Amino acid sequence: MTTLISERLTLTIANRTLCRGLNAEFNPGENWVILGANGSGKTTLLHALAGLREPDQGLAALDGVPVGRIPHRQRARRLGVLFQDFNSEFPATVLETVLTGRYPRLERWQWESTEDSQAAEAALDAVGLTGFAHRSLATLSGGERRRVDIAALLAQDAPICLMDEPTNHLDLRHQIQILGLLSARSDRPGHFNVFVLHDINLAVRFGSHGIMLFDDGQYLCGSLPTIIERTNLERLYHCRLREVRSDGTPWYLPD
């Protein structure tokens, strides 16, 4: 069983501790959500879990091996990352961009196969971009461009997905559709997700577990029902909140 852990993980930046001694275990079937105010270290933590940033102390390990020590191609076959922002400096079509998700599965100098193209087309269909394959990235809206990046992540088909604000640029309909699509991946054997989200209510709806990053390196970690409550959220975001319940589900609004 594939397991990702953080063990005594400590991260600092600019002489500020973002998290201190974080112990967490991410297992198949789970949808983890990282919550925190702006600048709390959510992206930095996600990058550490992906092996893209060396922890100041402790480690992030995949099946007992520090993630950063796993060869890049091997790591990318097991772990996919969706970054917060996209880069469109080079001209490319939608299909070319989504096919980059297949590169970890290719050998050196190997061209994409029919199977790879079919996987890319299926990913585009899943995010509602059927017929966009030959469009230039430069012609897309921000929301469409975001869904292209998510399609590339789906085409990569890694069992672990670490996603930094996947709802960026998406309207309400697509936020629900895309998070439903992504969270459903955890139903597949060996699959799980870690999301960075700003919307508490989306976290409650789609998450199973969570990490709250407070000031000065403090954190809460566990199943969402055990950590999501108004007092913790007000401490997290430094503002008053109103809790409203509908059919037993809590919803949080600024007060």
C-alpha positions as CSV (number, residue, x, y, z in Angstrom):
1,M,0.0,0.0,0.0
2,T,1.4,3.4,-1.1
3,T,1.9,5.7,1.9
4,L,3.2,9.3,2.0
5,I,4.3,10.5,5.5
6,S,5.7,13.7,7.0
7,E,7.8,12.9,10.1
8,R,8.8,15.7,12.4
9,L,8.7,18.0,9.4
10,T,9.8,21.6,10.0
11,L,9.8,24.3,7.4
12,T,11.1,27.9,7.7
13,I,11.3,30.8,5.4
14,A,12.8,34.3,6.1
15,N,13.5,33.4,9.7
16,R,9.9,32.4,10.2
17,T,8.7,28.9,11.1
18,L,5.8,27.8,8.9
19,C,5.3,24.4,10.5
20,R,7.2,22.7,13.3
21,G,7.4,19.0,13.8
22,L,4.5,18.0,11.5
23,N,3.6,14.4,11.7
24,A,1.0,13.2,9.2
25,E,0.3,10.0,7.3
26,F,-1.5,10.2,4.0
27,N,-3.2,6.9,2.9
28,P,-5.1,5.6,-0.1
29,G,-8.8,6.5,-0.1
30,E,-8.2,9.9,1.6
31,N,-8.6,13.5,0.4
32,W,-6.5,15.8,2.5
33,V,-6.9,19.6,2.5
34,I,-4.3,22.1,3.6
35,L,-5.9,25.2,5.1
36,G,-4.3,28.5,6.3
37,A,-4.2,32.2,5.9
38,N,-2.2,33.9,3.1
39,G,1.5,33.4,3.7
40,S,1.0,30.6,6.2
41,G,3.1,28.1,4.2
42,K,0.5,26.0,2.4
43,T,2.4,26.0,-0.9
44,T,5.7,25.5,0.8
45,L,4.4,22.4,2.6
46,L,2.9,21.0,-0.6
47,H,6.3,21.4,-2.3
48,A,8.0,19.7,0.6
49,L,5.6,16.7,0.4
50,A,6.4,16.5,-3.4
51,G,10.1,16.5,-2.8
52,L,10.6,19.9,-4.4
53,R,11.8,21.6,-1.3
54,E,14.2,20.2,1.3
55,P,12.7,20.4,4.8
56,D,14.7,22.3,7.4
57,Q,14.2,19.3,9.8
58,G,12.5,16.0,9.5
59,L,11.4,14.4,6.2
60,A,8.7,13.6,3.8
61,A,8.8,10.0,2.7
62,L,7.1,7.8,0.1
63,D,6.9,4.2,1.2
64,G,9.8,4.9,3.6
65,V,12.1,6.6,1.0
66,P,12.6,10.4,1.3
67,V,10.6,11.8,-1.6
68,G,13.4,14.1,-2.9
69,R,15.7,11.1,-3.3
70,I,13.4,9.2,-5.6
71,P,14.6,9.7,-9.3
72,H,12.4,12.3,-11.1
73,R,10.9,10.0,-13.7
74,Q,10.1,7.3,-11.2
75,R,8.6,9.9,-8.8
76,A,6.5,11.4,-11.5
77,R,4.9,8.0,-12.2
78,R,3.7,7.8,-8.6
79,L,3.2,11.4,-7.7
80,G,1.7,14.3,-9.7
81,V,1.8,18.0,-8.8
82,L,-0.6,20.8,-9.9
83,F,1.1,24.1,-9.3
84,Q,-0.7,27.3,-8.3
85,D,0.2,29.3,-11.4
86,F,0.8,28.3,-15.0
87,N,3.4,29.5,-17.5
88,S,2.5,30.3,-21.1
89,E,5.7,31.7,-22.4
90,F,6.1,29.1,-25.2
91,P,3.4,28.7,-27.9
92,A,1.6,25.3,-27.6
93,T,-1.7,23.7,-28.3
94,V,-4.0,22.3,-25.7
95,L,-3.3,18.7,-26.8
96,E,0.5,19.3,-26.7
97,T,0.2,20.7,-23.2
98,V,-1.9,17.8,-21.9
99,L,0.4,15.3,-23.5
100,T,3.2,16.6,-21.2
101,G,1.4,14.6,-18.5
102,R,2.4,11.4,-20.3
103,Y,6.1,12.1,-20.5
104,P,7.0,10.2,-17.2
105,R,5.6,7.1,-18.8
106,L,7.8,7.4,-22.0
107,E,11.3,6.1,-22.3
108,R,14.0,8.4,-23.5
109,W,13.5,9.5,-27.1
110,Q,10.2,7.7,-27.3
111,W,7.3,9.4,-29.1
112,E,3.8,9.5,-27.7
113,S,1.7,6.5,-28.8
114,T,-1.9,6.3,-29.8
115,E,-2.6,5.2,-26.2
116,D,-1.1,8.4,-24.9
117,S,-3.1,10.5,-27.3
118,Q,-6.3,8.7,-26.2
119,A,-5.4,9.3,-22.6
120,A,-5.0,13.0,-23.3
121,E,-8.3,13.2,-25.2
122,A,-10.1,11.4,-22.4
123,A,-8.6,13.8,-19.8
124,L,-9.8,16.8,-21.9
125,D,-13.3,15.3,-22.1
126,A,-13.3,14.8,-18.3
127,V,-12.6,18.5,-17.6
128,G,-15.2,19.6,-20.2
129,L,-12.7,20.7,-23.0
130,T,-13.8,18.3,-25.7
131,G,-12.9,19.9,-29.1
132,F,-10.2,22.1,-27.6
133,A,-7.3,19.9,-28.6
134,H,-5.9,22.1,-31.4
135,R,-6.7,25.4,-29.8
136,S,-3.7,27.6,-28.9
137,L,-3.2,28.2,-25.2
138,A,-3.0,31.9,-25.9
139,T,-6.7,31.8,-27.0
140,L,-8.0,30.4,-23.7
141,S,-9.6,32.1,-20.7
142,G,-8.0,31.7,-17.3
143,G,-10.5,29.0,-16.3
144,E,-10.0,27.1,-19.5
145,R,-6.3,27.3,-19.0
146,R,-6.6,26.0,-15.5
147,R,-8.6,23.0,-16.7
148,V,-5.9,22.2,-19.3
149,D,-3.4,21.9,-16.5
150,I,-5.8,19.6,-14.6
151,A,-6.3,17.5,-17.7
152,A,-2.5,17.1,-17.9
153,L,-2.5,15.9,-14.3
154,L,-5.2,13.4,-15.1
155,A,-3.3,12.2,-18.1
156,Q,-0.3,11.6,-16.0
157,D,-2.4,9.2,-14.0
158,A,-0.2,9.1,-10.9
159,P,-1.9,7.5,-7.8
160,I,-0.9,10.5,-5.6
161,C,-1.9,14.0,-6.6
162,L,-0.7,17.1,-4.8
163,M,-2.7,20.1,-6.0
164,D,-2.2,23.8,-5.2
165,E,-5.4,25.7,-5.4
166,P,-7.0,23.6,-8.2
167,T,-10.1,25.9,-8.2
168,N,-8.0,29.0,-9.2
169,H,-9.8,30.9,-12.0
170,L,-12.8,28.5,-12.0
171,D,-16.4,29.6,-11.8
172,L,-18.8,28.1,-9.3
173,R,-20.0,25.3,-11.6
174,H,-16.5,24.2,-12.6
175,Q,-15.2,24.4,-9.0
176,I,-17.8,21.8,-8.0
177,Q,-17.3,19.7,-11.1
178,I,-13.5,19.7,-11.0
179,L,-13.2,19.0,-7.2
180,G,-15.8,16.2,-7.6
181,L,-13.8,14.7,-10.4
182,L,-10.5,15.0,-8.6
183,S,-11.7,13.8,-5.2
184,A,-13.3,10.8,-6.8
185,R,-9.8,9.5,-7.8
186,S,-9.4,8.4,-4.2
187,D,-12.0,5.7,-4.8
188,R,-9.4,3.9,-7.0
189,P,-7.1,1.4,-5.3
190,G,-3.9,3.0,-4.0
191,H,-5.0,6.6,-4.9
192,F,-5.3,9.7,-2.7
193,N,-5.1,13.5,-3.0
194,V,-3.7,16.5,-1.1
195,F,-5.4,19.8,-1.9
196,V,-4.4,23.4,-1.0
197,L,-7.8,25.2,-0.7
198,H,-8.9,28.6,0.4
199,D,-12.6,27.9,0.5
200,I,-13.6,26.3,3.9
201,N,-16.9,25.1,2.5
202,L,-15.3,23.3,-0.4
203,A,-12.9,21.7,2.0
204,V,-15.8,20.4,4.2
205,R,-17.6,19.1,1.1
206,F,-14.7,17.3,-0.6
207,G,-12.1,16.6,2.1
208,S,-11.8,13.7,4.5
209,H,-8.7,14.9,6.4
210,G,-7.0,18.2,6.9
211,I,-4.0,20.2,8.1
212,M,-4.4,23.7,9.5
213,L,-1.3,25.9,9.5
214,F,-1.4,28.5,12.2
215,D,1.1,31.2,13.1
216,D,4.5,30.4,14.6
217,G,4.7,26.9,13.3
218,Q,1.7,25.5,15.1
219,Y,-0.7,23.2,13.3
220,L,-3.7,20.9,13.7
221,C,-3.9,17.7,11.8
222,G,-6.5,14.9,11.5
223,S,-9.9,13.9,10.1
224,L,-11.8,17.0,9.1
225,P,-14.7,16.4,11.5
226,T,-12.3,16.5,14.4
227,I,-10.5,19.8,13.5
228,I,-13.1,21.8,11.5
229,E,-15.0,24.0,14.0
230,R,-15.6,27.7,14.3
231,T,-13.1,28.4,17.1
232,N,-10.2,26.8,15.2
233,L,-11.2,28.5,11.9
234,E,-11.4,31.9,13.5
235,R,-7.9,31.4,15.0
236,L,-6.7,30.2,11.6
237,Y,-8.0,33.2,9.6
238,H,-8.0,35.9,12.2
239,C,-11.6,36.9,11.6
240,R,-15.0,36.1,13.0
241,L,-17.1,33.5,11.3
242,R,-20.7,32.5,11.4
243,E,-21.6,28.8,11.3
244,V,-24.8,27.7,9.5
245,R,-25.9,24.1,9.4
246,S,-28.0,22.6,6.6
247,D,-28.9,18.9,6.8
248,G,-26.3,18.5,9.5
249,T,-23.5,19.9,7.4
250,P,-21.7,23.0,8.7
251,W,-21.1,26.0,6.4
252,Y,-18.9,29.0,7.4
253,L,-19.4,32.6,6.4
254,P,-17.5,35.8,7.4
255,D,-19.4,37.5,10.2
